[in-house]
Amino acid sequence: YYDDGLSEEEIDFMCGTYYVHQAQGTNVVVSWWPRPHAWNASGLNIGFWSARCEDWFQTHLDNI
């Protein structure tokens, strides 16, 4: 069996996603790396890995 997409659990794992429980009783989804919807809206998703993408990645990695 083959599928073309990742499950939500796989995306969560790859992005370092975790859920933070807030005092108001709500959970906030945060991740170490951008989830697909954030990456798609970032302006960096241009169809290939550019020098700008690499600069963003290296800066983000240094800040972790």
Secondary structure, 3 states (H helix, E strand, C coil): CCCCCCCHHHHHHHHCEEEEECCCCCEEEEECCCCHHHHHHCCCCCCCCCHHHHHHHHHHHHHC
